[in-house]
Amino acid sequence: HGVTLSYDPSYVRLDYPMGDVPMERGVCADVVIRALRAVSLDLQAVVNRDMRSDFSAYPKTWGLKTPDRNIDHRRVLNLEVLFKRSGCALSGGDAALLPGDFVTWRLPGNLPHIGVVSTRWNADKTEPLITHNVGSGVQIEDVLNAWPITGRFRYPART
């Protein structure tokens, strides 16, 4: 389990590029953002650049008229669009997943959620564990098929 100890969806003005909320808090997308930063990929800059190039491709859920580099990369719906536009959607179901891949779900109430496929497996070795923050800080849990899956992604695309 990580140093992110709580779930905090607060809007925060961030540095740009490489802006982040304090490490001890965050949302599910922050788990993904931090995982990619560990390999020198800045989703904040990537999402902002892609949204500026084609803002109409992204959801209008939040009523924004222009991209907002403080929050856009922290929203699962935007990450799903970016990953699909980048050719990173996986086919082949759960069997196609590798450690470091991302999975998105809809939690009860149709709430978007994202997690990272870990290198660890559940007790019966049938599914990889997922690293995510669903409200209690970062956890590694057997939740791959706990909710309806809406996407499986490998970003950046790799073979």
DSSP file (Angstrom, degrees, kcal/mol; ACC not computed):
  #  RESIDUE AA STRUCTURE BP1 BP2  ACC     N-H-->O    O-->H-N    N-H-->O    O-->H-N    TCO  KAPPA ALPHA  PHI   PSI    X-CA   Y-CA   Z-CA
    1    1 A H              0   0    0      0, 0.0   138,-0.1     0, 0.0     4,-0.1   0.000 360.0 360.0 360.0 150.8    0.0    0.0    0.0
    2    2 A G        -     0   0    0    136,-0.3    22,-0.0     2,-0.2     0, 0.0  -0.028 360.0 -97.3 -94.7-168.0    1.2    3.5   -0.8
    3    3 A V  S    S+     0   0    0    134,-0.0     2,-1.0    22,-0.0    -1,-0.1   0.522  93.2 100.4 -89.7  -7.0    1.7    6.8    0.9
    4    4 A T        +     0   0    0      1,-0.2   134,-2.3    21,-0.0    -2,-0.2  -0.719  48.3 171.8 -79.2 108.7   -1.6    8.1   -0.5
    5    5 A L        +     0   0    0     19,-1.6     2,-0.3    -2,-1.0    20,-0.2   0.581  50.5  34.9-100.3 -13.0   -3.7    7.6    2.6
    6    6 A S  E    S-a   25   0A   0     18,-1.3    20,-0.6     2,-0.1     2,-0.6  -0.932  71.3-116.9-142.2 164.2   -6.9    9.3    1.7
    7    7 A Y  E     +a   26   0A   0    128,-0.6    20,-0.2    -2,-0.3    18,-0.0  -0.903  37.5 167.7-101.0 122.4   -9.3   10.0   -1.1
    8    8 A D        +     0   0    0     18,-2.2    -2,-0.1    -2,-0.6    17,-0.0  -0.866  17.8 179.1-142.2 104.5   -9.6   13.7   -1.8
    9    9 A P        +     0   0    0      0, 0.0    18,-0.1     0, 0.0     3,-0.1   0.262  34.7 142.7 -88.1  13.2  -11.3   14.9   -5.0
   10   10 A S        -     0   0    0      1,-0.1     2,-0.4    16,-0.1    -2,-0.1  -0.178  58.1-112.1 -57.4 142.9  -10.8   18.6   -4.2
   11   11 A Y        -     0   0    0      2,-0.0     2,-0.4     0, 0.0    -1,-0.1  -0.638  43.3-178.9 -73.7 129.6  -10.1   21.0   -7.1
   12   12 A V        -     0   0    0     -2,-0.4     2,-0.4    58,-0.3     9,-0.0  -0.997  31.6-120.2-134.9 135.2   -6.5   22.2   -6.6
   13   13 A R        -     0   0    0     -2,-0.4     2,-0.3    58,-0.0    57,-0.0  -0.632  41.8-161.9 -71.0 128.5   -4.4   24.7   -8.7
   14   14 A L        -     0   0    0     -2,-0.4     5,-0.1     5,-0.1     7,-0.1  -0.812  21.0-107.5-116.3 152.8   -1.4   22.7   -9.9
   15   15 A D     >  -     0   0    0     -2,-0.3     4,-0.6     5,-0.2    -1,-0.1  -0.308  49.2-105.9 -61.3 160.4    2.0   23.5  -11.2
   16   16 A Y  T  4 S+     0   0    0      2,-0.2     2,-0.1     1,-0.1    54,-0.0  -0.975  89.9  21.6-145.8 131.5    2.3   22.8  -14.9
   17   17 A P  T  4 S+     0   0    0      0, 0.0    -1,-0.1     0, 0.0    -2,-0.0   0.649 137.2  11.5 -79.4-178.2    3.8   20.6  -16.2
   18   18 A M  T  4 S+     0   0    0      1,-0.2    -2,-0.2    -2,-0.1    -3,-0.1   0.699  85.0 163.8  64.3  24.1    4.2   17.8  -13.7
   19   19 A G     <  +     0   0    0     -4,-0.6     2,-0.3    -5,-0.1    -1,-0.2  -0.422   9.1 174.1 -71.3 148.9    1.8   19.3  -11.2
   20   20 A D        -     0   0    0     -2,-0.1    -5,-0.2    24,-0.0     3,-0.1  -0.993  32.7-116.2-152.1 151.7    0.4   17.0   -8.4
   21   21 A V        -     0   0    0     -2,-0.3    -7,-0.0     1,-0.2     4,-0.0  -0.445  66.0 -64.7 -76.7 163.8   -1.7   17.2   -5.3
   22   22 A P    >   -     0   0    0      0, 0.0     3,-2.2     0, 0.0    -1,-0.2  -0.248  51.3-120.2 -52.9 138.5    0.1   16.3   -2.1
   23   23 A M  T 3  S+     0   0    0      1,-0.3    -2,-0.1    -3,-0.1   -20,-0.0   0.730 106.7  65.0 -56.7 -28.6    1.2   12.7   -2.2
   24   24 A E  T 3  S+     0   0    0    -20,-0.2   -19,-1.6   -19,-0.1   -18,-1.3   0.544 108.0  39.0 -78.0  -3.7   -0.8   11.7    0.9
   25   25 A R  E <   +a    6   0A   0     -3,-2.2     2,-0.3   -21,-0.2   -18,-0.2  -0.897  66.9 110.5-137.9 169.0   -4.1   12.4   -0.9
   26   26 A G  E     -a    7   0A   0    -20,-0.6   -18,-2.2    -2,-0.3     2,-0.2  -0.948  49.5 -88.9 156.7-174.0   -5.7   12.0   -4.3
   27   27 A V    >>  -     0   0    0     -2,-0.3     4,-0.8   -20,-0.2     3,-0.7  -0.598  51.8 -84.9-119.4-179.3   -8.3   10.2   -6.4
   28   28 A C  H >> S+     0   0    0    105,-0.3     3,-1.0     1,-0.3     4,-1.0   0.885 126.7  56.0 -58.6 -39.3   -8.2    7.0   -8.4
   29   29 A A  H 3> S+     0   0    0     45,-0.4     4,-2.8     1,-0.3    -1,-0.3   0.806  96.5  65.1 -65.1 -28.0   -6.8    8.8  -11.4
   30   30 A D  H <> S+     0   0    0     -3,-0.7     4,-2.5     1,-0.2    -1,-0.3   0.811  95.0  58.9 -65.2 -27.8   -3.8   10.1   -9.3
   31   31 A V  H <X S+     0   0    0     -3,-1.0     4,-1.9    -4,-0.8    -1,-0.2   0.927 110.8  41.8 -62.7 -44.0   -2.7    6.5   -8.9
   32   32 A V  H  X S+     0   0    0     -4,-1.0     4,-2.4     2,-0.2     5,-0.2   0.926 113.3  52.5 -67.9 -46.6   -2.4    6.3  -12.7
   33   33 A I  H  X S+     0   0    0     -4,-2.8     4,-2.0     1,-0.2    10,-0.3   0.921 112.9  44.5 -56.2 -46.7   -0.8    9.7  -13.0
   34   34 A R  H  X S+     0   0    0     -4,-2.5     4,-1.4     2,-0.2    -1,-0.2   0.855 109.9  55.1 -70.3 -34.9    1.8    8.8  -10.5
   35   35 A A  H  < S+     0   0    0     -4,-1.9     4,-0.4    -5,-0.2    -1,-0.2   0.918 111.9  44.2 -63.0 -41.9    2.5    5.4  -12.0
   36   36 A L  H ><>S+     0   0    0     -4,-2.4     5,-2.5     1,-0.2     3,-1.2   0.853 107.9  57.2 -73.0 -33.4    3.2    7.0  -15.4
   37   37 A R  H ><5S+     0   0    0     -4,-2.0     3,-1.9     1,-0.3    -1,-0.2   0.827  96.0  65.7 -64.4 -28.9    5.3    9.8  -13.9
   38   38 A A  T 3<5S+     0   0    0     -4,-1.4    -1,-0.3     1,-0.3    -2,-0.2   0.733 107.0  41.7 -64.2 -20.6    7.5    7.0  -12.4
   39   39 A V  T < 5S-     0   0    0     -3,-1.2    -1,-0.3    -4,-0.4    -2,-0.2  -0.026 127.7 -99.9-114.9  28.5    8.4    6.2  -16.0
   40   40 A S  T < 5S+     0   0    0     -3,-1.9     2,-0.5     1,-0.2    -3,-0.2   0.764  80.0 132.5  63.9  32.0    8.7    9.9  -17.1
   41   41 A L      < -     0   0    0     -5,-2.5     2,-0.8    -8,-0.1    -1,-0.2  -0.969  42.5-156.1-112.7 125.4    5.2   10.3  -18.7
   42   42 A D     >  -     0   0    0     -2,-0.5     4,-2.4     1,-0.2     3,-0.4  -0.824  10.8-176.0-105.1  97.2    3.3   13.4  -17.7
   43   43 A L  H  > S+     0   0    0     -2,-0.8     4,-3.0   -10,-0.3     5,-0.4   0.812  82.5  64.6 -61.4 -30.0   -0.5   12.8  -18.2
   44   44 A Q  H  > S+     0   0    0      1,-0.2     4,-1.9     2,-0.2    -1,-0.2   0.950 110.1  36.5 -57.2 -49.1   -1.2   16.3  -17.1
   45   45 A A  H  > S+     0   0    0     -3,-0.4     4,-2.6     2,-0.2    -2,-0.2   0.897 117.9  51.3 -71.1 -41.0    0.7   17.6  -20.2
   46   46 A V  H  X S+     0   0    0     -4,-2.4     4,-2.4     2,-0.2     5,-0.2   0.941 113.4  43.5 -64.2 -47.9   -0.4   14.9  -22.5
   47   47 A V  H  X S+     0   0    0     -4,-3.0     4,-2.9     2,-0.2     5,-0.2   0.930 114.8  50.0 -63.4 -45.1   -4.1   15.3  -21.7
   48   48 A N  H  X S+     0   0    0     -4,-1.9     4,-2.3    -5,-0.4    -2,-0.2   0.926 111.9  47.6 -60.1 -45.6   -3.9   19.1  -21.9
   49   49 A R  H  X S+     0   0    0     -4,-2.6     4,-1.5     2,-0.2    -1,-0.2   0.921 114.7  45.9 -62.2 -45.0   -2.2   19.0  -25.3
   50   50 A D  H  X S+     0   0    0     -4,-2.4     4,-1.7     1,-0.2    -2,-0.2   0.897 112.3  50.2 -67.8 -39.5   -4.7   16.5  -26.7
   51   51 A M  H  < S+     0   0    0     -4,-2.9    -1,-0.2     1,-0.2    -2,-0.2   0.881 109.3  51.7 -66.4 -36.6   -7.7   18.4  -25.3
   52   52 A R  H  < S+     0   0    0     -4,-2.3     3,-0.3    -5,-0.2    -1,-0.2   0.834 110.1  50.4 -67.3 -30.3   -6.3   21.7  -26.8
   53   53 A S  H  < S+     0   0    0     -4,-1.5    -2,-0.2     1,-0.2    -1,-0.2   0.812 135.5   3.9 -77.9 -29.2   -6.0   19.9  -30.2
   54   54 A D    ><  +     0   0    0     -4,-1.7     3,-1.7    -5,-0.1     4,-0.3  -0.423  65.5 166.9-156.4  71.1   -9.6   18.5  -30.2
   55   55 A F  G >  S+     0   0    0     -3,-0.3     3,-1.7     1,-0.3    -3,-0.1   0.818  75.9  66.3 -58.5 -33.0  -11.6   19.7  -27.2
   56   56 A S  G 3  S+     0   0    0      1,-0.3    -1,-0.3    -5,-0.1     4,-0.1   0.690  89.3  66.3 -66.4 -17.6  -14.8   18.5  -28.8
   57   57 A A  G <  S+     0   0    0     -3,-1.7    -1,-0.3    -6,-0.1    -2,-0.2   0.648  92.0  79.0 -75.8 -14.2  -13.7   14.9  -28.6
   58   58 A Y  S <  S-     0   0    0     -3,-1.7    20,-0.1    -4,-0.3    19,-0.0  -0.608  93.2 -89.4-100.0 155.0  -13.8   15.0  -24.8
   59   59 A P        -     0   0    0      0, 0.0     3,-0.3     0, 0.0    -1,-0.1  -0.206  20.4-150.2 -60.2 149.6  -16.9   14.8  -22.5
   60   60 A K    >   +     0   0    0      1,-0.2     3,-1.9     3,-0.1    -4,-0.0   0.083  58.2 124.6-104.2  20.6  -18.7   18.0  -21.6
   61   61 A T  T 3  S+     0   0    0      1,-0.3    -1,-0.2     2,-0.1    -3,-0.0   0.773  73.9  44.3 -52.0 -34.0  -19.8   16.5  -18.2
   62   62 A W  T 3  S-     0   0    0     -3,-0.3    -1,-0.3     2,-0.1    -2,-0.1   0.376 107.9-118.0-101.3   4.0  -18.3   19.4  -16.2
   63   63 A G    <   +     0   0    0     -3,-1.9     2,-0.1     1,-0.2    -2,-0.1   0.684  56.8 157.3  73.2  18.0  -19.5   22.3  -18.4
   64   64 A L        -     0   0    0      1,-0.1    -1,-0.2     4,-0.0    -2,-0.1  -0.477  34.2-163.4 -77.9 148.8  -16.1   23.6  -19.3
   65   65 A K  S    S+     0   0    0      1,-0.2    -1,-0.1    -2,-0.1   -10,-0.1   0.591  78.2  20.2-101.2 -18.0  -15.6   25.6  -22.5
   66   66 A T  S    S-     0   0    0    -11,-0.0    -1,-0.2     1,-0.0   -14,-0.1  -0.941  98.0 -77.6-144.3 162.5  -11.8   25.1  -22.6
   67   67 A P        -     0   0    0      0, 0.0     2,-0.5     0, 0.0    -2,-0.1  -0.268  34.8-151.8 -61.0 151.0   -9.3   22.7  -21.2
   68   68 A D    >>  -     0   0    0      1,-0.1     4,-2.6    -4,-0.0     3,-1.7  -0.910   3.8-163.6-128.0 102.0   -8.3   23.0  -17.5
   69   69 A R  T 34 S+     0   0    0     -2,-0.5     4,-0.1     1,-0.3   -21,-0.1   0.566  84.8  65.6 -66.6  -7.8   -4.8   21.7  -16.9
   70   70 A N  T 34 S+     0   0    0      2,-0.1   -58,-0.3     1,-0.1    -1,-0.3   0.754 123.1   5.4 -81.0 -25.3   -5.4   21.6  -13.1
   71   71 A I  T X4 S+     0   0    0     -3,-1.7     3,-2.1   -60,-0.1    -2,-0.2   0.635 100.5  89.5-134.0 -25.6   -8.1   18.9  -13.3
   72   72 A D  G >< S+     0   0    0     -4,-2.6     3,-1.3     1,-0.3     6,-0.2   0.857  92.7  49.6 -53.6 -42.3   -8.6   17.4  -16.7
   73   73 A H  G 3  S+     0   0    0      1,-0.3    -1,-0.3    -5,-0.2   -40,-0.1   0.601 103.5  62.6 -73.6 -10.4   -6.0   14.6  -16.3
   74   74 A R  G <  S+     0   0    0     -3,-2.1     2,-0.5   -30,-0.1   -45,-0.4   0.280  85.4  91.9 -96.1   9.3   -7.5   13.7  -12.9
   75   75 A R    <>  -     0   0    0     -3,-1.3     4,-1.9    -4,-0.2     3,-0.5  -0.926  66.8-149.2-111.9 123.5  -10.9   12.7  -14.5
   76   76 A V  H  > S+     0   0    0     -2,-0.5     4,-2.7     1,-0.2     5,-0.2   0.872  96.5  57.8 -58.0 -42.3  -11.4    9.1  -15.6
   77   77 A L  H  > S+     0   0    0      1,-0.2     4,-1.7     2,-0.2    -1,-0.2   0.891 108.3  47.4 -59.1 -38.6  -13.7   10.0  -18.5
   78   78 A N  H  > S+     0   0    0     -3,-0.5     4,-2.7    -6,-0.2    -1,-0.2   0.889 110.1  52.1 -68.8 -38.8  -11.0   12.1  -20.0
   79   79 A L  H  X S+     0   0    0     -4,-1.9     4,-2.9     1,-0.2     5,-0.2   0.909 106.9  53.6 -64.4 -40.3   -8.4    9.4  -19.5
   80   80 A E  H  X S+     0   0    0     -4,-2.7     4,-2.3     2,-0.2    -1,-0.2   0.924 110.8  46.8 -58.6 -43.7  -10.6    6.9  -21.3
   81   81 A V  H  X S+     0   0    0     -4,-1.7     4,-3.0    -5,-0.2     5,-0.2   0.942 112.9  48.7 -64.0 -47.3  -10.9    9.3  -24.3
   82   82 A L  H  X S+     0   0    0     -4,-2.7     4,-1.7     1,-0.2    -2,-0.2   0.942 112.3  48.1 -57.7 -48.9   -7.2    9.9  -24.4
   83   83 A F  H  <>S+     0   0    0     -4,-2.9     5,-2.7     1,-0.2     6,-0.4   0.904 114.2  46.2 -61.8 -42.2   -6.3    6.2  -24.2
   84   84 A K  H ><5S+     0   0    0     -4,-2.3     3,-1.6    -5,-0.2     5,-0.2   0.930 112.7  49.5 -65.3 -44.6   -8.8    5.4  -27.0
   85   85 A R  H 3<5S+     0   0    0     -4,-3.0    -1,-0.2     1,-0.3    -2,-0.2   0.767 108.9  54.6 -65.2 -24.6   -7.6    8.3  -29.1
   86   86 A S  T 3<5S-     0   0    0     -4,-1.7    71,-0.3    -5,-0.2    -1,-0.3   0.375 117.0-113.0 -90.5   3.9   -4.0    7.1  -28.6
   87   87 A G  T < 5S+     0   0    0     -3,-1.6    -3,-0.2    -4,-0.1    -2,-0.1   0.811  79.6 126.9  72.0  30.6   -4.8    3.6  -29.8
   88   88 A C      < +     0   0    0     -5,-2.7    66,-2.3    -6,-0.2     2,-0.2   0.381  26.5 119.8-104.5   2.5   -4.3    2.0  -26.4
   89   89 A A  B     -B  153   0B   0     -6,-0.4     2,-0.3    -5,-0.2    64,-0.3  -0.504  55.8-139.8 -70.3 135.7   -7.6    0.1  -25.9
   90   90 A L        -     0   0    0     62,-3.3    62,-0.3    -2,-0.2     2,-0.3  -0.739  12.3-160.6 -97.5 142.9   -7.0   -3.6  -25.5
   91   91 A S        +     0   0    0     -2,-0.3     0, 0.0     1,-0.1     0, 0.0  -0.729  64.8  67.9-107.6 168.0   -9.1   -6.4  -27.0
   92   92 A G  S >  S-     0   0    0     -2,-0.3     3,-0.7     3,-0.1     4,-0.4   0.521  91.5-117.0 100.6   5.8   -9.0   -9.9  -25.6
   93   93 A G  G >  S-     0   0    0      1,-0.2     3,-1.6    -3,-0.2     4,-0.3  -0.139  70.3 -24.3  63.9-157.8  -10.7   -9.3  -22.3
   94   94 A D  G >  S+     0   0    0      1,-0.3     3,-1.5     2,-0.2    -1,-0.2   0.778 130.0  69.0 -61.7 -28.1   -8.9   -9.9  -19.0
   95   95 A A  G <  S+     0   0    0     -3,-0.7    -1,-0.3     1,-0.3    -2,-0.2   0.745  93.7  58.5 -64.5 -22.3   -6.6  -12.4  -20.5
   96   96 A A  G <  S+     0   0    0     -3,-1.6    -1,-0.3    -4,-0.4    -2,-0.2   0.598  83.1 112.8 -81.5 -11.1   -4.9   -9.6  -22.5
   97   97 A L    <   -     0   0    0     -3,-1.5    57,-0.1    -4,-0.3     6,-0.0  -0.364  42.2-177.3 -72.5 139.6   -4.0   -7.7  -19.3
   98   98 A L    >   -     0   0    0     -2,-0.1     3,-2.3    19,-0.0    19,-0.2  -0.898  43.2 -77.3-125.0 157.8   -0.3   -7.2  -18.2
   99   99 A P  T 3  S+     0   0    0      0, 0.0    19,-0.2     0, 0.0    20,-0.1  -0.307 120.6  31.0 -53.4 135.6    1.1   -5.6  -15.1
  100  100 A G  T 3  S+     0   0    0     17,-2.9    55,-0.3     1,-0.4    18,-0.1   0.242  90.1 125.2  95.9 -12.3    1.0   -1.8  -15.6
  101  101 A D    <   -     0   0    0     -3,-2.3    16,-2.9    53,-0.1    -1,-0.4  -0.319  56.7-125.4 -72.1 164.2   -2.1   -1.8  -17.8
  102  102 A F  E     -DC 116 153B   0     51,-2.8    51,-3.0    14,-0.2     2,-0.4  -0.887  18.7-165.2-114.9 144.3   -5.1    0.3  -16.8
  103  103 A V  E     -DC 115 152B   0     12,-2.1    12,-2.1    -2,-0.4     2,-0.4  -0.987   4.8-159.3-126.7 138.1   -8.7   -0.9  -16.2
  104  104 A T  E     +DC 114 151B   0     47,-2.6    46,-2.9    -2,-0.4    47,-1.4  -0.906  14.3 173.1-116.7 149.6  -11.7    1.4  -16.0
  105  105 A W  E     -DC 113 149B   0      8,-2.3     8,-1.9    -2,-0.4     2,-0.5  -0.819  33.1-120.1-136.8 173.6  -15.1    0.6  -14.4
  106  106 A R  E     -D  112   0B   0     42,-1.5     4,-0.1    -2,-0.3     3,-0.1  -0.981  31.0-153.8-119.9 116.1  -18.4    2.2  -13.5
  107  107 A L  E >>  -D  111   0B   0      4,-3.5     3,-1.3    -2,-0.5     4,-1.1  -0.290  45.3 -61.8 -76.1 168.6  -19.0    1.9   -9.8
  108  108 A P  T 34 S+     0   0    0      0, 0.0     3,-0.3     0, 0.0    -1,-0.2  -0.257 131.7  36.7 -51.5 139.6  -22.6    1.9   -8.4
  109  109 A G  T 34 S-     0   0    0      1,-0.2    -2,-0.1    -3,-0.1     0, 0.0   0.559 130.9 -83.4  86.7  10.1  -24.2    5.2   -9.3
  110  110 A N  T <4 S+     0   0    0     -3,-1.3    -1,-0.2     1,-0.2    -5,-0.0   0.803  77.4 164.7  62.1  32.8  -22.4    5.1  -12.7
  111  111 A L  E  <  -D  107   0B   0     -4,-1.1    -4,-3.5    -3,-0.3    -1,-0.2  -0.707  36.8-124.1 -84.5 123.8  -19.2    6.6  -11.1
  112  112 A P  E     +D  106   0B   0      0, 0.0     2,-0.3     0, 0.0    -6,-0.2  -0.383  34.3 178.5 -66.9 142.9  -16.1    6.2  -13.3
  113  113 A H  E     -D  105   0B   0     -8,-1.9    -8,-2.3   -37,-0.1     2,-0.3  -0.985  10.9-166.3-144.5 150.9  -13.1    4.5  -11.6
  114  114 A I  E     +D  104   0B   0     -2,-0.3    19,-0.5   -10,-0.2     2,-0.3  -0.990   9.0 171.8-140.1 147.8   -9.6    3.5  -12.8
  115  115 A G  E     -D  103   0B   0    -12,-2.1   -12,-2.1    -2,-0.3     2,-0.4  -0.930  29.2-113.5-147.4 171.3   -6.9    1.2  -11.4
  116  116 A V  E     -DE 102 131B   0     15,-2.8    15,-3.2    -2,-0.3     2,-0.3  -0.920  28.9-120.0-113.3 131.9   -3.6   -0.3  -12.4
  117  117 A V  E     - E   0 130B   0    -16,-2.9   -17,-2.9    -2,-0.4    13,-0.2  -0.556  36.5-150.0 -69.0 127.2   -3.0   -4.0  -13.0
  118  118 A S  E     -     0   0B   0     11,-2.8   -17,-0.1    -2,-0.3    -1,-0.1  -0.315  23.5-114.8 -93.0 178.0   -0.4   -5.2  -10.4
  119  119 A T  E    S+     0   0B   0    -20,-0.1     2,-0.2    -2,-0.1    -1,-0.1   0.528  91.3  88.6 -86.9  -8.1    2.2   -7.9  -10.6
  120  120 A R  E     -     0   0B   0      9,-0.1     9,-2.8     1,-0.0     2,-0.3  -0.555  66.1-144.6 -94.0 157.7    0.4   -9.8   -7.8
  121  121 A W  E     - E   0 128B   0      7,-0.3    21,-0.1    -2,-0.2    -2,-0.1  -0.804  21.6 -99.8-119.7 158.7   -2.4  -12.3   -8.2
  122  122 A N    >   -     0   0    0      5,-2.7     3,-2.0    -2,-0.3    -1,-0.1  -0.157  51.5 -88.7 -68.0 173.3   -5.5  -13.2   -6.2
  123  123 A A  T 3  S+     0   0    0      1,-0.3    -1,-0.1     2,-0.1    -2,-0.0   0.821 128.7  43.3 -58.7 -36.2   -5.4  -16.2   -3.8
  124  124 A D  T 3  S-     0   0    0      3,-0.1    -1,-0.3     1,-0.0    -2,-0.1   0.304 108.6-122.4 -95.8  11.9   -6.6  -18.7   -6.5
  125  125 A K  S <  S+     0   0    0     -3,-2.0    -2,-0.1     2,-0.2    -4,-0.0   0.769  80.0 115.5  60.0  30.1   -4.2  -17.2   -9.1
  126  126 A T  S    S+     0   0    0      1,-0.2    -1,-0.1     2,-0.0    -3,-0.1   0.686  74.0  25.7-101.0 -21.7   -7.1  -16.5  -11.5
  127  127 A E  S    S-     0   0    0    -32,-0.0    -5,-2.7    18,-0.0    -1,-0.2  -0.997  78.4-113.2-143.3 144.9   -7.0  -12.7  -11.7
  128  128 A P  E     -E  121   0B   0      0, 0.0    16,-0.4     0, 0.0    -7,-0.3  -0.466  38.0-112.4 -71.4 149.6   -4.3  -10.0  -11.2
  129  129 A L  E     -     0   0B   0     -9,-2.8   -11,-2.8    -2,-0.1     2,-0.4  -0.440  29.9-130.4 -75.5 158.4   -4.8   -7.7   -8.2
  130  130 A I  E     -EF 117 141B   0     11,-3.2    11,-2.6   -13,-0.2     2,-0.6  -0.938   3.6-145.3-117.7 132.6   -5.5   -4.1   -8.9
  131  131 A T  E     +EF 116 140B   0    -15,-3.2   -15,-2.8    -2,-0.4     2,-0.3  -0.866  46.8 132.1 -93.1 121.9   -3.8   -1.0   -7.4
  132  132 A H  E     - F   0 139B   0      7,-2.5     7,-2.9    -2,-0.6     2,-0.4  -0.961  55.3-124.0-160.2 171.3   -6.4    1.7   -6.9
  133  133 A N        +     0   0    0    -19,-0.5  -105,-0.3    -2,-0.3   -19,-0.2  -0.910  31.5 161.5-129.5 102.9   -7.9    4.3   -4.7
  134  134 A V  S    S-     0   0    0      3,-0.5    -1,-0.1    -2,-0.4     4,-0.1   0.246  81.4 -53.8-106.1  11.0  -11.6    3.8   -4.2
  135  135 A G  S    S+     0   0    0      2,-0.2  -128,-0.6  -129,-0.0     3,-0.1   0.300 127.2  68.4 141.2 -11.6  -11.9    5.9   -1.1
  136  136 A S  S    S-     0   0    0      1,-0.6     2,-0.1  -130,-0.2  -130,-0.0   0.027 106.0 -90.8-123.0  26.5   -9.4    4.7    1.5
  137  137 A G  S    S-     0   0    0   -111,-0.2    -1,-0.6     2,-0.1    -3,-0.5  -0.274  79.8 -22.1  83.7 178.3   -6.1    5.6    0.0
  138  138 A V  S    S+     0   0    0   -134,-2.3     2,-0.3    -5,-0.2  -136,-0.3  -0.415  70.7 172.6 -68.0 130.3   -4.1    3.4   -2.3
  139  139 A Q  E     -F  132   0B   0     -7,-2.9    -7,-2.5    -2,-0.2     2,-0.5  -0.929  31.1-140.3-131.9 155.3   -5.0   -0.3   -1.9
  140  140 A I  E     +F  131   0B   0     -2,-0.3     2,-0.3    -9,-0.2    -9,-0.2  -0.967  44.7 157.7-117.1 111.4   -4.0   -3.5   -3.8
  141  141 A E  E     -F  130   0B   0    -11,-2.6   -11,-3.2    -2,-0.5     2,-1.5  -0.863  55.5-105.2-139.2 163.7   -7.1   -5.6   -4.0
  142  142 A D  S    S+     0   0    0     -2,-0.3   -13,-0.1   -13,-0.2     3,-0.0  -0.651  74.0 120.1 -87.4  78.3   -8.9   -8.4   -5.8
  143  143 A V    >   +     0   0    0     -2,-1.5     3,-2.0   -15,-0.2     4,-0.5   0.223  20.1 120.0-128.8  13.1  -11.4   -6.2   -7.6
  144  144 A L  T 3  S+     0   0    0    -16,-0.4     3,-0.3     1,-0.3    -1,-0.1   0.895  94.6  22.8 -50.5 -45.7  -10.8   -6.7  -11.3
  145  145 A N  T 3  S+     0   0    0      1,-0.2    -1,-0.3     3,-0.1    -2,-0.1  -0.003  91.7 106.9-112.7  29.9  -14.3   -8.0  -11.9
  146  146 A A  S <  S+     0   0    0     -3,-2.0    -1,-0.2     2,-0.1    -2,-0.1   0.747  88.7  21.1 -76.0 -24.1  -16.0   -6.3   -8.9
  147  147 A W  S    S-     0   0    0     -4,-0.5     2,-0.2    -3,-0.3   -40,-0.1  -0.894 105.0 -71.6-138.2 164.3  -17.7   -3.7  -11.1
  148  148 A P        -     0   0    0      0, 0.0   -42,-1.5     0, 0.0     2,-0.3  -0.432  51.4-132.0 -62.1 123.6  -18.7   -3.4  -14.8
  149  149 A I  E     + C   0 105B   0     -2,-0.2   -44,-0.3   -44,-0.2     3,-0.1  -0.615  27.6 177.3 -79.3 133.0  -15.5   -2.9  -16.8
  150  150 A T  E     +     0   0B   0    -46,-2.9     2,-0.3     1,-0.3   -45,-0.2   0.514  64.1   3.8-111.7 -11.5  -15.7   -0.1  -19.4
  151  151 A G  E     - C   0 104B   0    -47,-1.4   -47,-2.6     2,-0.0     2,-0.4  -0.936  45.0-157.0-171.7 149.1  -12.1   -0.3  -20.7
  152  152 A R  E     + C   0 103B   0    -62,-0.3   -62,-3.3    -2,-0.3     2,-0.3  -1.000  30.5 179.9-128.0 129.3   -8.8   -2.0  -20.7
  153  153 A F  E     -BC  89 102B   0    -51,-3.0   -51,-2.8    -2,-0.4     2,-0.5  -0.957  29.4-159.3-137.8 148.3   -5.8    0.0  -21.8
  154  154 A R        -     0   0    0    -66,-2.3   -53,-0.1    -2,-0.3     4,-0.1  -0.939  32.8-143.2-124.5 105.7   -2.1   -0.2  -22.3
  155  155 A Y  S    S+     0   0    0     -2,-0.5     2,-0.2   -55,-0.3    -2,-0.1  -0.976  84.5  24.1-125.2 131.2   -0.6    3.3  -22.3
  156  156 A P  S    S-     0   0    0      0, 0.0    -1,-0.1     0, 0.0   -69,-0.1   0.678 109.2-109.8 -69.6 160.8    1.6    4.1  -24.0
  157  157 A A        +     0   0    0    -71,-0.3     2,-0.3    -2,-0.2    -2,-0.1  -0.301  51.7 164.2 -56.5 134.3    0.8    1.4  -26.5
  158  158 A R              0   0    0     -4,-0.1    -4,-0.0   -70,-0.1    -1,-0.0  -0.958 360.0 360.0-147.8 164.0    3.5   -1.3  -26.4
  159  159 A T              0   0    0     -2,-0.3    -2,-0.1     0, 0.0    -1,-0.0   0.450 360.0 360.0-100.1 360.0    3.9   -4.8  -27.6
